[in-house]
């Protein structure tokens, strides 16, 4: 639905969106919403035909150099371009699970104290068993709705670090924000974790956030163990800086966690009924490399913030890899 005075804006950042993007955009544009909405896209230097495709679509397209893209600032720019008071944020590879995804998010803003809402992520049909297990354990993978608020900084600081993360969880893969609140509390310039950082500040300012599991998108990535090391390193550096989360504070505990999670992944593979025998064997062999990458990423990422940088095994190598993007 579209109109001259949209109440809602869908914002998408794109970059070489790939062959699945036309179907994803069609599903987004075809959402059944009880009020007019528009679609705003900022493309950061696509060279695969994404821009040419978007120029033929009913969207407002802005192009920026790839060097200008930033997870926080580019989304701020999209919100600034929006004409709707509610701005739905998503990504180019998140497929709405049904025609009511956007309505479920928008309905959360009936409460004027709600600054943002986010929805559930379902694994793709080809998701590997480790990714499925991780999504089940993330807030955006469960089926229980929740409304989060804080009475003040003291309440947040009284919580254990992981409980703090649960309280401020937010995920811009599938979310919506109130534009008037964004004018007061914009995203910060961040290469990772702009959503959680924003949620913490919005809650501390007295607003609420909502998790609405009926607002569902299909979204997952079958990343390599090396990519997971980089991603989790960046994630836990951000979590330690924002919330003081340091899940694996010593290298000895890191080694212990590597072996424990490898055993957990072996059980995950064993309980995955759809795996063929050869695939089951391959994923059993991958249990240790993935566990090694994920736990080392947690240890090194948090250590990079808490003054243990000099004790990291390969600081310059990891920093070099992260500069090439997660």
Secondary structure, DSSP 8 states (H G I E B T S, - for coil): ---TT-SEEEEEEESS--TTHHHHHHHHHT---SS-EEEEEEE----SSHHHHHTTSSSEEEE--GGG--HHHHHHHHHHH--SSEEEEEETT-EESSTTHHHHHHHGGGSTTEEEEEEEEE--TT--HHHHHHHHHSGGGSS--EEE--S-HHHHHHS-HHHHHHHH---TTEEEEEHHHHHHS---S-SS-HHHHHHHHHHHTT-EEEEEEEEEEE------HHHHHHHHHHHHHHHHHHH---S--SHHHHHHHHHHHHHHHHHHHHT-TT--HHHHHHHHHHHHHHHHHHHHHHHHHHHTTTT-GGG-SSHHHHHHHHHT--
